[in-house]
Amino acid sequence: MQKITPFLWFNNQAEESVNFYTKVFKYADIHHILHYEKGENGKIGTTKHPSFFLEGQEFVAMDGAEPNKFTFN
């Protein structure tokens, strides 16, 4: 049972990065991708939260609604 889910923050590259990661790892799968909707801070239809698995480990990513406000770390 997984106890911790790593969370990765991106500025407009979350979906692209998740697609890359799932191609690099042998056992990988994209679980779900949420998109920004009307009334939210991001541009409607753009990636908000993708969740994915790498080698059995779940990860969650996010595209920040305000690009360049925060830096990737």
Predicted model as a PDB file, atoms N, CA, C, CB and O in Angstrom, pLDDT in the B-factor column:
MODEL        1                                                                  
ATOM      1  N   MET A   1       0.842  -1.188   0.000  1.00 74.00           N  
ATOM      2  CA  MET A   1       0.000   0.000   0.000  1.00 74.00           C  
ATOM      3  C   MET A   1       0.884   1.246   0.000  1.00 74.00           C  
ATOM      4  CB  MET A   1      -0.957   0.001   1.224  1.00 74.00           C  
ATOM      5  O   MET A   1       1.775   1.387   0.838  1.00 74.00           O  
ATOM      6  N   GLN A   2       0.634   2.126  -0.926  1.00 79.00           N  
ATOM      7  CA  GLN A   2       1.407   3.365  -1.047  1.00 79.00           C  
ATOM      8  C   GLN A   2       0.948   4.359   0.013  1.00 79.00           C  
ATOM      9  CB  GLN A   2       1.258   3.977  -2.469  1.00 79.00           C  
ATOM     10  O   GLN A   2      -0.251   4.589   0.172  1.00 79.00           O  
ATOM     11  N   LYS A   3       1.898   4.950   0.740  1.00 89.00           N  
ATOM     12  CA  LYS A   3       1.551   5.886   1.802  1.00 89.00           C  
ATOM     13  C   LYS A   3       1.788   7.339   1.416  1.00 89.00           C  
ATOM     14  CB  LYS A   3       2.335   5.562   3.038  1.00 89.00           C  
ATOM     15  O   LYS A   3       1.170   8.241   1.981  1.00 89.00           O  
ATOM     16  N   ILE A   4       2.675   7.569   0.462  1.00 92.00           N  
ATOM     17  CA  ILE A   4       2.998   8.932   0.045  1.00 92.00           C  
ATOM     18  C   ILE A   4       2.868   9.007  -1.482  1.00 92.00           C  
ATOM     19  CB  ILE A   4       4.446   9.347   0.515  1.00 92.00           C  
ATOM     20  O   ILE A   4       3.344   8.129  -2.202  1.00 92.00           O  
ATOM     21  N   THR A   5       2.209  10.078  -1.961  1.00 92.00           N  
ATOM     22  CA  THR A   5       2.076  10.298  -3.399  1.00 92.00           C  
ATOM     23  C   THR A   5       2.872  11.543  -3.774  1.00 92.00           C  
ATOM     24  CB  THR A   5       0.576  10.446  -3.814  1.00 92.00           C  
ATOM     25  O   THR A   5       2.488  12.649  -3.395  1.00 92.00           O  
ATOM     26  N   PRO A   6       3.970  11.389  -4.509  1.00 93.00           N  
ATOM     27  CA  PRO A   6       4.740  12.560  -4.941  1.00 93.00           C  
ATOM     28  C   PRO A   6       3.894  13.476  -5.836  1.00 93.00           C  
ATOM     29  CB  PRO A   6       6.015  12.116  -5.692  1.00 93.00           C  
ATOM     30  O   PRO A   6       3.091  13.011  -6.645  1.00 93.00           O  
ATOM     31  N   PHE A   7       4.092  14.768  -5.670  1.00 92.00           N  
ATOM     32  CA  PHE A   7       3.328  15.788  -6.381  1.00 92.00           C  
ATOM     33  C   PHE A   7       4.314  16.693  -7.096  1.00 92.00           C  
ATOM     34  CB  PHE A   7       2.410  16.606  -5.410  1.00 92.00           C  
ATOM     35  O   PHE A   7       5.210  17.258  -6.468  1.00 92.00           O  
ATOM     36  N   LEU A   8       4.154  16.833  -8.413  1.00 91.00           N  
ATOM     37  CA  LEU A   8       5.063  17.644  -9.224  1.00 91.00           C  
ATOM     38  C   LEU A   8       4.326  18.857  -9.769  1.00 91.00           C  
ATOM     39  CB  LEU A   8       5.661  16.811 -10.379  1.00 91.00           C  
ATOM     40  O   LEU A   8       3.238  18.722 -10.328  1.00 91.00           O  
ATOM     41  N   TRP A   9       4.904  20.031  -9.614  1.00 87.00           N  
ATOM     42  CA  TRP A   9       4.299  21.280 -10.095  1.00 87.00           C  
ATOM     43  C   TRP A   9       5.009  21.704 -11.379  1.00 87.00           C  
ATOM     44  CB  TRP A   9       4.388  22.412  -9.008  1.00 87.00           C  
ATOM     45  O   TRP A   9       6.238  21.701 -11.449  1.00 87.00           O  
ATOM     46  N   PHE A  10       4.228  22.065 -12.387  1.00 86.00           N  
ATOM     47  CA  PHE A  10       4.766  22.533 -13.658  1.00 86.00           C  
ATOM     48  C   PHE A  10       4.096  23.838 -14.059  1.00 86.00           C  
ATOM     49  CB  PHE A  10       4.576  21.471 -14.757  1.00 86.00           C  
ATOM     50  O   PHE A  10       3.032  24.187 -13.547  1.00 86.00           O  
ATOM     51  N   ASN A  11       4.721  24.545 -14.966  1.00 81.00           N  
ATOM     52  CA  ASN A  11       4.130  25.740 -15.573  1.00 81.00           C  
ATOM     53  C   ASN A  11       3.903  25.436 -17.047  1.00 81.00           C  
ATOM     54  CB  ASN A  11       5.051  27.009 -15.384  1.00 81.00           C  
ATOM     55  O   ASN A  11       4.745  25.741 -17.892  1.00 81.00           O  
ATOM     56  N   ASN A  12       2.759  24.833 -17.347  1.00 82.00           N  
ATOM     57  CA  ASN A  12       2.322  24.519 -18.709  1.00 82.00           C  
ATOM     58  C   ASN A  12       2.981  23.303 -19.347  1.00 82.00           C  
ATOM     59  CB  ASN A  12       2.566  25.683 -19.568  1.00 82.00           C  
ATOM     60  O   ASN A  12       2.813  23.099 -20.549  1.00 82.00           O  
ATOM     61  N   GLN A  13       3.718  22.489 -18.605  1.00 89.00           N  
ATOM     62  CA  GLN A  13       4.342  21.306 -19.207  1.00 89.00           C  
ATOM     63  C   GLN A  13       3.938  19.999 -18.527  1.00 89.00           C  
ATOM     64  CB  GLN A  13       5.842  21.447 -19.161  1.00 89.00           C  
ATOM     65  O   GLN A  13       4.558  18.968 -18.790  1.00 89.00           O  
ATOM     66  N   ALA A  14       2.936  20.005 -17.676  1.00 90.00           N  
ATOM     67  CA  ALA A  14       2.588  18.793 -16.918  1.00 90.00           C  
ATOM     68  C   ALA A  14       2.188  17.641 -17.833  1.00 90.00           C  
ATOM     69  CB  ALA A  14       1.451  19.091 -15.944  1.00 90.00           C  
ATOM     70  O   ALA A  14       2.725  16.540 -17.707  1.00 90.00           O  
ATOM     71  N   GLU A  15       1.262  17.876 -18.744  1.00 92.00           N  
ATOM     72  CA  GLU A  15       0.802  16.789 -19.609  1.00 92.00           C  
ATOM     73  C   GLU A  15       1.925  16.297 -20.517  1.00 92.00           C  
ATOM     74  CB  GLU A  15      -0.394  17.248 -20.453  1.00 92.00           C  
ATOM     75  O   GLU A  15       2.082  15.092 -20.713  1.00 92.00           O  
ATOM     76  N   GLU A  16       2.694  17.209 -21.061  1.00 93.00           N  
ATOM     77  CA  GLU A  16       3.839  16.838 -21.906  1.00 93.00           C  
ATOM     78  C   GLU A  16       4.841  16.009 -21.101  1.00 93.00           C  
ATOM     79  CB  GLU A  16       4.530  18.106 -22.487  1.00 93.00           C  
ATOM     80  O   GLU A  16       5.358  15.008 -21.596  1.00 93.00           O  
ATOM     81  N   SER A  17       5.115  16.420 -19.873  1.00 94.00           N  
ATOM     82  CA  SER A  17       6.066  15.697 -19.022  1.00 94.00           C  
ATOM     83  C   SER A  17       5.550  14.312 -18.658  1.00 94.00           C  
ATOM     84  CB  SER A  17       6.352  16.493 -17.751  1.00 94.00           C  
ATOM     85  O   SER A  17       6.303  13.339 -18.694  1.00 94.00           O  
ATOM     86  N   VAL A  18       4.279  14.220 -18.309  1.00 95.00           N  
ATOM     87  CA  VAL A  18       3.688  12.922 -17.971  1.00 95.00           C  
ATOM     88  C   VAL A  18       3.751  11.983 -19.173  1.00 95.00           C  
ATOM     89  CB  VAL A  18       2.224  13.093 -17.501  1.00 95.00           C  
ATOM     90  O   VAL A  18       4.058  10.802 -19.016  1.00 95.00           O  
ATOM     91  N   ASN A  19       3.466  12.489 -20.357  1.00 95.00           N  
ATOM     92  CA  ASN A  19       3.576  11.666 -21.568  1.00 95.00           C  
ATOM     93  C   ASN A  19       5.005  11.170 -21.756  1.00 95.00           C  
ATOM     94  CB  ASN A  19       3.125  12.464 -22.808  1.00 95.00           C  
ATOM     95  O   ASN A  19       5.214  10.019 -22.139  1.00 95.00           O  
ATOM     96  N   PHE A  20       5.985  12.020 -21.492  1.00 96.00           N  
ATOM     97  CA  PHE A  20       7.389  11.629 -21.604  1.00 96.00           C  
ATOM     98  C   PHE A  20       7.736  10.551 -20.575  1.00 96.00           C  
ATOM     99  CB  PHE A  20       8.305  12.854 -21.422  1.00 96.00           C  
ATOM    100  O   PHE A  20       8.304   9.515 -20.921  1.00 96.00           O  
ATOM    101  N   TYR A  21       7.389  10.803 -19.298  1.00 96.00           N  
ATOM    102  CA  TYR A  21       7.710   9.845 -18.231  1.00 96.00           C  
ATOM    103  C   TYR A  21       7.105   8.471 -18.517  1.00 96.00           C  
ATOM    104  CB  TYR A  21       7.206  10.367 -16.875  1.00 96.00           C  
ATOM    105  O   TYR A  21       7.752   7.448 -18.294  1.00 96.00           O  
ATOM    106  N   THR A  22       5.873   8.449 -19.007  1.00 96.00           N  
ATOM    107  CA  THR A  22       5.224   7.153 -19.238  1.00 96.00           C  
ATOM    108  C   THR A  22       5.787   6.423 -20.456  1.00 96.00           C  
ATOM    109  CB  THR A  22       3.729   7.348 -19.411  1.00 96.00           C  
ATOM    110  O   THR A  22       5.528   5.232 -20.633  1.00 96.00           O  
ATOM    111  N   LYS A  23       6.542   7.110 -21.285  1.00 96.00           N  
ATOM    112  CA  LYS A  23       7.230   6.449 -22.393  1.00 96.00           C  
ATOM    113  C   LYS A  23       8.589   5.915 -21.961  1.00 96.00           C  
ATOM    114  CB  LYS A  23       7.398   7.414 -23.566  1.00 96.00           C  
ATOM    115  O   LYS A  23       9.067   4.920 -22.506  1.00 96.00           O  
ATOM    116  N   VAL A  24       9.212   6.568 -20.987  1.00 96.00           N  
ATOM    117  CA  VAL A  24      10.549   6.195 -20.527  1.00 96.00           C  
ATOM    118  C   VAL A  24      10.505   4.936 -19.655  1.00 96.00           C  
ATOM    119  CB  VAL A  24      11.185   7.355 -19.748  1.00 96.00           C  
ATOM    120  O   VAL A  24      11.381   4.078 -19.764  1.00 96.00           O  
ATOM    121  N   PHE A  25       9.495   4.822 -18.794  1.00 96.00           N  
ATOM    122  CA  PHE A  25       9.403   3.695 -17.871  1.00 96.00           C  
ATOM    123  C   PHE A  25       8.607   2.555 -18.500  1.00 96.00           C  
ATOM    124  CB  PHE A  25       8.756   4.132 -16.545  1.00 96.00           C  
ATOM    125  O   PHE A  25       7.594   2.783 -19.161  1.00 96.00           O  
ATOM    126  N   LYS A  26       9.074   1.332 -18.287  1.00 93.00           N  
ATOM    127  CA  LYS A  26       8.449   0.154 -18.881  1.00 93.00           C  
ATOM    128  C   LYS A  26       7.023  -0.050 -18.363  1.00 93.00           C  
ATOM    129  CB  LYS A  26       9.292  -1.087 -18.594  1.00 93.00           C  
ATOM    130  O   LYS A  26       6.102  -0.273 -19.148  1.00 93.00           O  
ATOM    131  N   TYR A  27       6.846   0.024 -17.063  1.00 96.00           N  
ATOM    132  CA  TYR A  27       5.529  -0.170 -16.457  1.00 96.00           C  
ATOM    133  C   TYR A  27       4.985   1.193 -16.040  1.00 96.00           C  
ATOM    134  CB  TYR A  27       5.604  -1.144 -15.231  1.00 96.00           C  
ATOM    135  O   TYR A  27       5.227   1.665 -14.929  1.00 96.00           O  
ATOM    136  N   ALA A  28       4.253   1.805 -16.944  1.00 97.00           N  
ATOM    137  CA  ALA A  28       3.760   3.163 -16.709  1.00 97.00           C  
ATOM    138  C   ALA A  28       2.378   3.325 -17.334  1.00 97.00           C  
ATOM    139  CB  ALA A  28       4.743   4.215 -17.285  1.00 97.00           C  
ATOM    140  O   ALA A  28       2.054   2.690 -18.338  1.00 97.00           O  
ATOM    141  N   ASP A  29       1.578   4.181 -16.723  1.00 96.00           N  
ATOM    142  CA  ASP A  29       0.230   4.398 -17.221  1.00 96.00           C  
ATOM    143  C   ASP A  29      -0.285   5.749 -16.743  1.00 96.00           C  
ATOM    144  CB  ASP A  29      -0.709   3.266 -16.765  1.00 96.00           C  
ATOM    145  O   ASP A  29      -0.061   6.140 -15.598  1.00 96.00           O  
ATOM    146  N   ILE A  30      -0.972   6.452 -17.627  1.00 96.00           N  
ATOM    147  CA  ILE A  30      -1.642   7.685 -17.233  1.00 96.00           C  
ATOM    148  C   ILE A  30      -3.006   7.285 -16.696  1.00 96.00           C  
ATOM    149  CB  ILE A  30      -1.762   8.705 -18.435  1.00 96.00           C  
ATOM    150  O   ILE A  30      -3.790   6.628 -17.380  1.00 96.00           O  
ATOM    151  N   HIS A  31      -3.276   7.686 -15.473  1.00 95.00           N  
ATOM    152  CA  HIS A  31      -4.530   7.307 -14.826  1.00 95.00           C  
ATOM    153  C   HIS A  31      -5.657   8.256 -15.209  1.00 95.00           C  
ATOM    154  CB  HIS A  31      -4.361   7.284 -13.309  1.00 95.00           C  
ATOM    155  O   HIS A  31      -6.734   7.813 -15.608  1.00 95.00           O  
ATOM    156  N   HIS A  32      -5.416   9.555 -15.091  1.00 95.00           N  
ATOM    157  CA  HIS A  32      -6.477  10.530 -15.350  1.00 95.00           C  
ATOM    158  C   HIS A  32      -5.858  11.903 -15.595  1.00 95.00           C  
ATOM    159  CB  HIS A  32      -7.482  10.586 -14.166  1.00 95.00           C  
ATOM    160  O   HIS A  32      -4.817  12.230 -15.027  1.00 95.00           O  
ATOM    161  N   ILE A  33      -6.502  12.701 -16.439  1.00 94.00           N  
ATOM    162  CA  ILE A  33      -6.073  14.084 -16.648  1.00 94.00           C  
ATOM    163  C   ILE A  33      -7.282  14.999 -16.481  1.00 94.00           C  
ATOM    164  CB  ILE A  33      -5.421  14.271 -18.061  1.00 94.00           C  
ATOM    165  O   ILE A  33      -8.244  14.915 -17.245  1.00 94.00           O  
ATOM    166  N   LEU A  34      -7.227  15.867 -15.480  1.00 93.00           N  
ATOM    167  CA  LEU A  34      -8.267  16.882 -15.284  1.00 93.00           C  
ATOM    168  C   LEU A  34      -7.867  18.135 -16.034  1.00 93.00           C  
ATOM    169  CB  LEU A  34      -8.486  17.190 -13.771  1.00 93.00           C  
ATOM    170  O   LEU A  34      -6.683  18.458 -16.129  1.00 93.00           O  
ATOM    171  N   HIS A  35      -8.851  18.838 -16.566  1.00 92.00           N  
ATOM    172  CA  HIS A  35      -8.609  20.088 -17.285  1.00 92.00           C  
ATOM    173  C   HIS A  35      -9.295  21.241 -16.571  1.00 92.00           C  
ATOM    174  CB  HIS A  35      -9.102  19.988 -18.742  1.00 92.00           C  
ATOM    175  O   HIS A  35     -10.300  21.052 -15.886  1.00 92.00           O  
ATOM    176  N   TYR A  36      -8.745  22.435 -16.738  1.00 89.00           N  
ATOM    177  CA  TYR A  36      -9.365  23.620 -16.152  1.00 89.00           C  
ATOM    178  C   TYR A  36     -10.731  23.853 -16.791  1.00 89.00           C  
ATOM    179  CB  TYR A  36      -8.457  24.864 -16.334  1.00 89.00           C  
ATOM    180  O   TYR A  36     -10.907  23.686 -17.998  1.00 89.00           O  
ATOM    181  N   GLU A  37     -11.689  24.240 -15.958  1.00 91.00           N  
ATOM    182  CA  GLU A  37     -13.048  24.516 -16.409  1.00 91.00           C  
ATOM    183  C   GLU A  37     -13.400  25.981 -16.179  1.00 91.00           C  
ATOM    184  CB  GLU A  37     -14.053  23.607 -15.685  1.00 91.00           C  
ATOM    185  O   GLU A  37     -12.669  26.714 -15.514  1.00 91.00           O  
ATOM    186  N   LYS A  38     -14.505  26.382 -16.727  1.00 92.00           N  
ATOM    187  CA  LYS A  38     -14.977  27.761 -16.571  1.00 92.00           C  
ATOM    188  C   LYS A  38     -15.079  28.109 -15.085  1.00 92.00           C  
ATOM    189  CB  LYS A  38     -16.352  27.956 -17.271  1.00 92.00           C  
ATOM    190  O   LYS A  38     -15.589  27.327 -14.282  1.00 92.00           O  
ATOM    191  N   GLY A  39     -14.587  29.291 -14.739  1.00 89.00           N  
ATOM    192  CA  GLY A  39     -14.630  29.753 -13.359  1.00 89.00           C  
ATOM    193  C   GLY A  39     -13.395  29.420 -12.545  1.00 89.00           C  
ATOM    194  O   GLY A  39     -13.270  29.862 -11.403  1.00 89.00           O  
ATOM    195  N   GLU A  40     -12.471  28.639 -13.120  1.00 85.00           N  
ATOM    196  CA  GLU A  40     -11.222  28.319 -12.430  1.00 85.00           C  
ATOM    197  C   GLU A  40     -10.131  29.258 -12.926  1.00 85.00           C  
ATOM    198  CB  GLU A  40     -10.817  26.830 -12.658  1.00 85.00           C  
ATOM    199  O   GLU A  40     -10.308  29.935 -13.938  1.00 85.00           O  
ATOM    200  N   ASN A  41      -9.015  29.303 -12.224  1.00 81.00           N  
ATOM    201  CA  ASN A  41      -7.944  30.253 -12.533  1.00 81.00           C  
ATOM    202  C   ASN A  41      -7.183  29.966 -13.821  1.00 81.00           C  
ATOM    203  CB  ASN A  41      -6.981  30.281 -11.411  1.00 81.00           C  
ATOM    204  O   ASN A  41      -6.551  30.870 -14.367  1.00 81.00           O  
ATOM    205  N   GLY A  42      -7.224  28.749 -14.317  1.00 80.00           N  
ATOM    206  CA  GLY A  42      -6.489  28.408 -15.524  1.00 80.00           C  
ATOM    207  C   GLY A  42      -7.304  28.621 -16.782  1.00 80.00           C  
ATOM    208  O   GLY A  42      -8.513  28.846 -16.721  1.00 80.00           O  
ATOM    209  N   LYS A  43      -6.634  28.549 -17.930  1.00 83.00           N  
ATOM    210  CA  LYS A  43      -7.296  28.688 -19.225  1.00 83.00           C  
ATOM    211  C   LYS A  43      -8.169  27.447 -19.478  1.00 83.00           C  
ATOM    212  CB  LYS A  43      -6.242  28.876 -20.374  1.00 83.00           C  
ATOM    213  O   LYS A  43      -7.686  26.320 -19.370  1.00 83.00           O  
ATOM    214  N   ILE A  44      -9.422  27.649 -19.805  1.00 88.00           N  
ATOM    215  CA  ILE A  44     -10.377  26.563 -20.006  1.00 88.00           C  
ATOM    216  C   ILE A  44      -9.820  25.537 -20.995  1.00 88.00           C  
ATOM    217  CB  ILE A  44     -11.726  27.116 -20.508  1.00 88.00           C  
ATOM    218  O   ILE A  44      -9.347  25.883 -22.078  1.00 88.00           O  
ATOM    219  N   GLY A  45      -9.890  24.258 -20.590  1.00 89.00           N  
ATOM    220  CA  GLY A  45      -9.454  23.165 -21.463  1.00 89.00           C  
ATOM    221  C   GLY A  45      -7.999  22.778 -21.341  1.00 89.00           C  
ATOM    222  O   GLY A  45      -7.597  21.729 -21.843  1.00 89.00           O  
ATOM    223  N   THR A  46      -7.193  23.607 -20.681  1.00 87.00           N  
ATOM    224  CA  THR A  46      -5.779  23.245 -20.518  1.00 87.00           C  
ATOM    225  C   THR A  46      -5.620  22.295 -19.336  1.00 87.00           C  
ATOM    226  CB  THR A  46      -4.902  24.513 -20.315  1.00 87.00           C  
ATOM    227  O   THR A  46      -6.508  22.183 -18.492  1.00 87.00           O  
ATOM    228  N   THR A  47      -4.495  21.625 -19.287  1.00 90.00           N  
ATOM    229  CA  THR A  47      -4.235  20.631 -18.246  1.00 90.00           C  
ATOM    230  C   THR A  47      -4.173  21.264 -16.869  1.00 90.00           C  
ATOM    231  CB  THR A  47      -2.939  19.894 -18.530  1.00 90.00           C  
ATOM    232  O   THR A  47      -3.550  22.307 -16.672  1.00 90.00           O  
ATOM    233  N   LYS A  48      -4.832  20.612 -15.920  1.00 91.00           N  
ATOM    234  CA  LYS A  48      -4.828  21.049 -14.525  1.00 91.00           C  
ATOM    235  C   LYS A  48      -4.073  20.021 -13.670  1.00 91.00           C  
ATOM    236  CB  LYS A  48      -6.286  21.240 -13.999  1.00 91.00           C  
ATOM    237  O   LYS A  48      -3.044  20.350 -13.080  1.00 91.00           O  
ATOM    238  N   HIS A  49      -4.572  18.793 -13.601  1.00 93.00           N  
ATOM    239  CA  HIS A  49      -3.985  17.745 -12.765  1.00 93.00           C  
ATOM    240  C   HIS A  49      -3.928  16.411 -13.499  1.00 93.00           C  
ATOM    241  CB  HIS A  49      -4.780  17.592 -11.473  1.00 93.00           C  
ATOM    242  O   HIS A  49      -4.958  15.749 -13.620  1.00 93.00           O  
ATOM    243  N   PRO A  50      -2.782  15.996 -13.988  1.00 95.00           N  
ATOM    244  CA  PRO A  50      -2.670  14.616 -14.462  1.00 95.00           C  
ATOM    245  C   PRO A  50      -2.193  13.708 -13.321  1.00 95.00           C  
ATOM    246  CB  PRO A  50      -1.695  14.530 -15.673  1.00 95.00           C  
ATOM    247  O   PRO A  50      -1.353  14.105 -12.514  1.00 95.00           O  
ATOM    248  N   SER A  51      -2.729  12.509 -13.264  1.00 96.00           N  
ATOM    249  CA  SER A  51      -2.217  11.513 -12.317  1.00 96.00           C  
ATOM    250  C   SER A  51      -1.734  10.320 -13.139  1.00 96.00           C  
ATOM    251  CB  SER A  51      -3.323  11.080 -11.259  1.00 96.00           C  
ATOM    252  O   SER A  51      -2.328   9.972 -14.159  1.00 96.00           O  
ATOM    253  N   PHE A  52      -0.646   9.699 -12.678  1.00 97.00           N  
ATOM    254  CA  PHE A  52      -0.035   8.631 -13.456  1.00 97.00           C  
ATOM    255  C   PHE A  52       0.731   7.682 -12.556  1.00 97.00           C  
ATOM    256  CB  PHE A  52       0.888   9.204 -14.523  1.00 97.00           C  
ATOM    257  O   PHE A  52       1.012   7.999 -11.400  1.00 97.00           O  
ATOM    258  N   PHE A  53       1.066   6.519 -13.089  1.00 96.00           N  
ATOM    259  CA  PHE A  53       1.803   5.502 -12.354  1.00 96.00           C  
ATOM    260  C   PHE A  53       3.100   5.185 -13.090  1.00 96.00           C  
ATOM    261  CB  PHE A  53       0.948   4.225 -12.173  1.00 96.00           C  
ATOM    262  O   PHE A  53       3.117   5.040 -14.312  1.00 96.00           O  
ATOM    263  N   LEU A  54       4.180   5.080 -12.328  1.00 96.00           N  
ATOM    264  CA  LEU A  54       5.480   4.652 -12.842  1.00 96.00           C  
ATOM    265  C   LEU A  54       5.965   3.505 -11.973  1.00 96.00           C  
ATOM    266  CB  LEU A  54       6.516   5.831 -12.855  1.00 96.00           C  
ATOM    267  O   LEU A  54       6.183   3.681 -10.775  1.00 96.00           O  
ATOM    268  N   GLU A  55       6.135   2.335 -12.568  1.00 94.00           N  
ATOM    269  CA  GLU A  55       6.624   1.160 -11.829  1.00 94.00           C  
ATOM    270  C   GLU A  55       5.798   0.907 -10.567  1.00 94.00           C  
ATOM    271  CB  GLU A  55       8.103   1.345 -11.453  1.00 94.00           C  
ATOM    272  O   GLU A  55       6.350   0.532  -9.532  1.00 94.00           O  
ATOM    273  N   GLY A  56       4.481   1.109 -10.645  1.00 93.00           N  
ATOM    274  CA  GLY A  56       3.593   0.855  -9.513  1.00 93.00           C  
ATOM    275  C   GLY A  56       3.436   2.004  -8.537  1.00 93.00           C  
ATOM    276  O   GLY A  56       2.606   1.934  -7.631  1.00 93.00           O  
ATOM    277  N   GLN A  57       4.211   3.053  -8.703  1.00 95.00           N  
ATOM    278  CA  GLN A  57       4.166   4.222  -7.813  1.00 95.00           C  
ATOM    279  C   GLN A  57       3.255   5.281  -8.426  1.00 95.00           C  
ATOM    280  CB  GLN A  57       5.600   4.802  -7.569  1.00 95.00           C  
ATOM    281  O   GLN A  57       3.424   5.646  -9.590  1.00 95.00           O  
ATOM    282  N   GLU A  58       2.293   5.775  -7.651  1.00 95.00           N  
ATOM    283  CA  GLU A  58       1.414   6.828  -8.149  1.00 95.00           C  
ATOM    284  C   GLU A  58       2.075   8.195  -8.002  1.00 95.00           C  
ATOM    285  CB  GLU A  58       0.071   6.805  -7.405  1.00 95.00           C  
ATOM    286  O   GLU A  58       2.745   8.465  -7.005  1.00 95.00           O  
ATOM    287  N   PHE A  59       1.885   9.041  -8.988  1.00 96.00           N  
ATOM    288  CA  PHE A  59       2.354  10.427  -8.989  1.00 96.00           C  
ATOM    289  C   PHE A  59       1.196  11.325  -9.398  1.00 96.00           C  
ATOM    290  CB  PHE A  59       3.578  10.617  -9.948  1.00 96.00           C  
ATOM    291  O   PHE A  59       0.301  10.905 -10.131  1.00 96.00           O  
ATOM    292  N   VAL A  60       1.224  12.553  -8.922  1.00 96.00           N  
ATOM    293  CA  VAL A  60       0.256  13.562  -9.339  1.00 96.00           C  
ATOM    294  C   VAL A  60       1.044  14.782  -9.787  1.00 96.00           C  
ATOM    295  CB  VAL A  60      -0.752  13.920  -8.182  1.00 96.00           C  
ATOM    296  O   VAL A  60       2.042  15.149  -9.167  1.00 96.00           O  
ATOM    297  N   ALA A  61       0.595  15.405 -10.859  1.00 94.00           N  
ATOM    298  CA  ALA A  61       1.237  16.623 -11.342  1.00 94.00           C  
ATOM    299  C   ALA A  61       0.198  17.733 -11.415  1.00 94.00           C  
ATOM    300  CB  ALA A  61       1.901  16.395 -12.729  1.00 94.00           C  
ATOM    301  O   ALA A  61      -1.005  17.480 -11.353  1.00 94.00           O  
ATOM    302  N   MET A  62       0.675  18.954 -11.546  1.00 90.00           N  
ATOM    303  CA  MET A  62      -0.230  20.100 -11.674  1.00 90.00           C  
ATOM    304  C   MET A  62       0.410  21.148 -12.559  1.00 90.00           C  
ATOM    305  CB  MET A  62      -0.578  20.700 -10.288  1.00 90.00           C  
ATOM    306  O   MET A  62       1.607  21.419 -12.467  1.00 90.00           O  
ATOM    307  N   ASP A  63      -0.402  21.728 -13.411  1.00 86.00           N  
ATOM    308  CA  ASP A  63       0.022  22.918 -14.141  1.00 86.00           C  
ATOM    309  C   ASP A  63      -0.531  24.105 -13.383  1.00 86.00           C  
ATOM    310  CB  ASP A  63      -0.470  22.904 -15.642  1.00 86.00           C  
ATOM    311  O   ASP A  63      -1.744  24.237 -13.221  1.00 86.00           O  
ATOM    312  N   GLY A  64       0.350  24.965 -12.921  1.00 76.00           N  
ATOM    313  CA  GLY A  64      -0.084  26.135 -12.180  1.00 76.00           C  
ATOM    314  C   GLY A  64      -0.895  27.069 -13.054  1.00 76.00           C  
ATOM    315  O   GLY A  64      -0.608  27.235 -14.239  1.00 76.00           O  
ATOM    316  N   ALA A  65      -1.895  27.670 -12.471  1.00 64.00           N  
ATOM    317  CA  ALA A  65      -2.775  28.571 -13.218  1.00 64.00           C  
ATOM    318  C   ALA A  65      -2.082  29.875 -13.577  1.00 64.00           C  
ATOM    319  CB  ALA A  65      -4.028  28.864 -12.415  1.00 64.00           C  
ATOM    320  O   ALA A  65      -2.487  30.555 -14.520  1.00 64.00           O  
ATOM    321  N   GLU A  66      -1.042  30.226 -12.832  1.00 67.00           N  
ATOM    322  CA  GLU A  66      -0.324  31.474 -13.084  1.00 67.00           C  
ATOM    323  C   GLU A  66       1.116  31.145 -13.465  1.00 67.00           C  
ATOM    324  CB  GLU A  66      -0.368  32.412 -11.838  1.00 67.00           C  
ATOM    325  O   GLU A  66       1.993  31.113 -12.602  1.00 67.00           O  
ATOM    326  N   PRO A  67       1.367  30.899 -14.762  1.00 61.00           N  
ATOM    327  CA  PRO A  67       2.726  30.541 -15.187  1.00 61.00           C  
ATOM    328  C   PRO A  67       3.781  31.524 -14.712  1.00 61.00           C  
ATOM    329  CB  PRO A  67       2.783  30.442 -16.683  1.00 61.00           C  
ATOM    330  O   PRO A  67       3.571  32.736 -14.686  1.00 61.00           O  
ATOM    331  N   ASN A  68       4.898  30.970 -14.344  1.00 63.00           N  
ATOM    332  CA  ASN A  68       6.083  31.723 -13.905  1.00 63.00           C  
ATOM    333  C   ASN A  68       5.934  32.387 -12.541  1.00 63.00           C  
ATOM    334  CB  ASN A  68       6.409  32.772 -14.915  1.00 63.00           C  
ATOM    335  O   ASN A  68       6.844  33.093 -12.108  1.00 63.00           O  
ATOM    336  N   LYS A  69       4.812  32.181 -11.853  1.00 65.00           N  
ATOM    337  CA  LYS A  69       4.674  32.714 -10.500  1.00 65.00           C  
ATOM    338  C   LYS A  69       5.556  31.911  -9.540  1.00 65.00           C  
ATOM    339  CB  LYS A  69       3.187  32.679 -10.042  1.00 65.00           C  
ATOM    340  O   LYS A  69       6.133  32.458  -8.600  1.00 65.00           O  
ATOM    341  N   PHE A  70       5.647  30.607  -9.795  1.00 63.00           N  
ATOM    342  CA  PHE A  70       6.470  29.721  -8.992  1.00 63.00           C  
ATOM    343  C   PHE A  70       7.441  29.011  -9.918  1.00 63.00           C  
ATOM    344  CB  PHE A  70       5.602  28.704  -8.197  1.00 63.00           C  
ATOM    345  O   PHE A  70       7.157  28.856 -11.105  1.00 63.00           O  
ATOM    346  N   THR A  71       8.571  28.581  -9.403  1.00 61.00           N  
ATOM    347  CA  THR A  71       9.533  27.857 -10.214  1.00 61.00           C  
ATOM    348  C   THR A  71       9.513  26.386  -9.852  1.00 61.00           C  
ATOM    349  CB  THR A  71      10.939  28.436 -10.038  1.00 61.00           C  
ATOM    350  O   THR A  71       9.208  26.024  -8.716  1.00 61.00           O  
ATOM    351  N   PHE A  72       9.838  25.532 -10.822  1.00 57.00           N  
ATOM    352  CA  PHE A  72       9.912  24.094 -10.590  1.00 57.00           C  
ATOM    353  C   PHE A  72      11.041  23.788  -9.615  1.00 57.00           C  
ATOM    354  CB  PHE A  72      10.118  23.332 -11.918  1.00 57.00           C  
ATOM    355  O   PHE A  72      12.131  24.349  -9.721  1.00 57.00           O  
ATOM    356  N   ASN A  73      10.777  22.907  -8.679  1.00 60.00           N  
ATOM    357  CA  ASN A  73      11.815  22.518  -7.715  1.00 60.00           C  
ATOM    358  C   ASN A  73      11.698  21.053  -7.371  1.00 60.00           C  
ATOM    359  CB  ASN A  73      11.722  23.362  -6.440  1.00 60.00           C  
ATOM    360  O   ASN A  73      12.485  20.541  -6.574  1.00 60.00           O  
TER     361      ASN A  73                                                      
ENDMDL                                                                          
END                                                                             
